[in-house]
Amino acid sequence: MYVSLISFLPGLISRSVSGSYDYECISLFILISCIYSFCYALNKGSLLASLISAFFYGYMSLTWGGYVFISNCIPLFTMCLILLGQYSWRLYVTYSVWSIVGSLLSASVPFIFDKIVKKPEHFSLLGVLIVVQLWGFLSFIQRTVSQRSFNSVIVSCIMILPVFFLVLITVSISTGLLGGFSGRLMQMFDPSYASKNIPIIASVAEHQTTSWPMYYLDAGLLIALFPLGCFFILKDGINRKTEGEYLILIYGLSTLYFASIMVRLVIVFCPSLALVTGLGIHRILRISFMAIANESQKTKQKKKIKSKKVKEIENNKSNKIIETNETESNLKDENETNKDENKDENETNKDENKDGNETNKDENETNKDENETNKDENETN
């Protein structure tokens, strides 16, 4: 997604082979590669990825003066992680390797050489390196000594280090070892500096402030989605998985500010715009797809519930039919048994009547015999 967004940004196409080919074309690729390899090294704790990021930094210092942006962006990100409580040995190894190897490679460029220790734009890289080493040293001391000894070390560092840095800066400035910021960098912090002190810088068209139509011409509609990506990055919070997103956020917000001051730096803002906006679009698509999936699951569950209800109704109907059939069959059986019982009763009644009639006949015959005997007796009398 990020590559597809970068591929049609006018601000990048204007400085490519299809636009006006310049050394900035390869420099933007090196800038993104350096940031990506640093994020990968920080996430995995890879020494090889840290070296690759340092080589990309040295390569960019050889091709374009915009290497100063990387030398301040990554130290700012590292300092933010330390202040947010995300210091780890992964960060210690990654930043130490990157800063030391990258500084040695950039110092080998004749144009830069001693500017690493003389120009203020390089001090953040060295200062954060010192802070990281002190933090690692204090973490090691905390694990090895007692809490009382560790507290004494902290107090002594707080008392000695500010005095040391104050003396070092004072001596460096008084002896002329430290130089000031260049005119272009001073314009980044004070937009009116060039018009007041160096009119030739202010007269260049690329050094003018950027208007909103210029943003739209170089960034397109993605500029409207940039705040969305920033929102999702801040919403997720910071942890091991999202540390790299904060580097992209710092890259995007800082270049947005610098691009508003100087038109030329819009091309540096465009890659970060694609990264941050792509992250926001990715989150929106994921949320929408999850909502669609949940709705489909709900519809499936509703269909299952309906089918269960239909089955229950059908089962109830079938059970009722079976019950009615059973009751009808039971009634039929009862009627048949009643008929059989009535038949048996009638037959028994008939038999009883027959027996009664026969006994009556016998009695009558005996009575006749008695009457005849009585008649005989009367005649004899």
CORMODA-V637757 format. One line per field, one symbol per residue. phi: phi as a letter, one per 20 degrees, with the letter a starting at -180 (. if undefined). burial: 1 if it has 24 or more other ideal C-beta (glycine too) atoms within 12 Angstrom, else 0. A space follows every 10 residues. Layout:
phi = ???
burial = ???
//
This chain:
phi = .ffffffdff feffdcffdd fbffffffff ffffffffff fffemeffff ffffffffff fedbffffff fdffffffff fffemdfbff ffffffffff fffffffffg feleffddef fdffffffff ffffffffff ffeddfffff ffffffffee fgffffffff ffffenfeee ffffffffec fefffedcff ffffffeefe efffgffedm ffffefffff ffffffmdbf fdffffffff gfffffffff ecgfefffff ffffffffff ffffffffff ffffffffff ffffffffff ffffffffff ffffffffff ffffffffff ffgfffffff ffffffffff gfffffffff ffffffffff f
burial = 0100110011 1101110000 0001001111 1111111111 1110000011 1111111111 1111111111 1111111111 1100011101 1111111111 1110111010 0100110011 1111111111 1101110100 0000000000 0010000000 0000000000 0000000000 1001111100 0011000000 1100011011 0001100111 0110110111 0110000100 0111111111 1111110111 1111111111 1111111111 1110000000 0000000000 0000000000 0000000000 0000000000 0000000000 0000000000 0000000000 0000000000 0000000000 0
//
